[in-house]
Amino acid sequence: MIDLKANNTKSWFEDHKRAYTEYVMKPAQSLVSELSDFILAIDPYLETSSAVGKTISRIYQGFDQLKDLYHYLYKIKSM
């Protein structure tokens, strides 16, 4: 997945999705599942489902796709 930074396109990712699933997504889902009881003991209202868009970020939603990064960062700071 080191090549992803140099080839940060959806088409490249689609060609390498199997590697992403095996080496990134499955371990991330396992980590979230293993930590869920510990997290819920701290705060029972926290999200602990190992789902994309919940506890795991979407890969296609990167900064490279943002037209105006300044306004995005400004929006985050003002929250």
C-alpha positions as MATLAB code, in Angstrom:
seq = 'MIDLKANNTKSWFEDHKRAYTEYVMKPAQSLVSELSDFILAIDPYLETSSAVGKTISRIYQGFDQLKDLYHYLYKIKSM';
ca = [
       0.000    0.000    0.000;
       3.069    2.239   -0.041;
       2.367    2.785   -3.743;
      -1.009    4.349   -2.914;
       0.563    7.712   -2.070;
       2.263    7.896   -5.473;
      -0.787    6.555   -7.326;
      -3.616    8.177   -5.409;
      -6.368    7.543   -7.951;
      -9.554    5.577   -7.746;
      -8.620    3.470  -10.776;
      -5.292    2.417   -9.207;
      -7.049    1.599   -5.971;
      -9.679   -0.519   -7.731;
      -6.873   -2.560   -9.300;
      -5.333   -3.096   -5.829;
      -8.500   -3.407   -3.749;
      -7.805   -7.024   -2.808;
      -4.509   -6.049   -1.134;
      -6.218   -3.126    0.632;
      -8.940   -5.417    1.953;
      -6.469   -8.028    3.173;
      -3.788   -5.786    4.679;
      -5.718   -2.705    5.791;
      -9.479   -3.203    6.055;
      -9.595   -6.631    7.737;
      -6.965   -5.714   10.373;
      -8.747   -2.392   11.047;
     -12.072   -4.170   11.505;
     -10.462   -6.708   13.825;
      -8.881   -3.949   15.899;
     -12.189   -2.116   16.279;
     -13.948   -5.357   17.250;
     -11.278   -6.250   19.803;
     -11.379   -2.795   21.405;
     -15.162   -2.357   21.417;
     -15.796   -3.732   24.935;
     -13.009   -1.575   26.371;
     -14.316    1.515   24.572;
     -17.910    0.890   25.668;
     -16.736    0.519   29.282;
     -15.370    4.057   29.052;
     -18.375    5.531   27.243;
     -21.371    3.390   26.270;
     -22.514    5.991   23.729;
     -19.415    5.768   21.515;
     -19.717    4.063   18.133;
     -17.987    0.684   18.096;
     -19.267   -1.051   14.972;
     -16.412   -1.936   12.644;
     -18.050   -0.317    9.635;
     -16.755    2.090    7.021;
     -18.157    5.529    7.700;
     -18.584    4.741   11.394;
     -15.240    3.859   13.008;
     -13.227    3.339    9.814;
     -12.738    6.216    7.376;
     -13.715    5.973    3.729;
     -10.706    5.658    1.456;
     -12.229    7.595   -1.443;
     -12.869   10.693    0.647;
      -9.366   12.128    0.563;
      -8.032   15.660    0.503;
      -7.004   15.181   -3.123;
     -10.679   15.282   -4.100;
     -11.429   18.555   -2.357;
     -11.648   21.551   -4.665;
     -10.950   24.145   -1.997;
      -8.947   22.770    0.908;
      -8.758   26.128    2.709;
     -12.538   26.336    3.201;
     -12.641   22.714    4.357;
      -9.967   23.305    6.998;
     -11.628   26.560    8.057;
     -14.884   24.672    8.564;
     -13.138   22.102   10.778;
     -11.471   24.794   12.908;
     -14.739   26.613   13.468;
     -16.516   23.526   14.819;
];
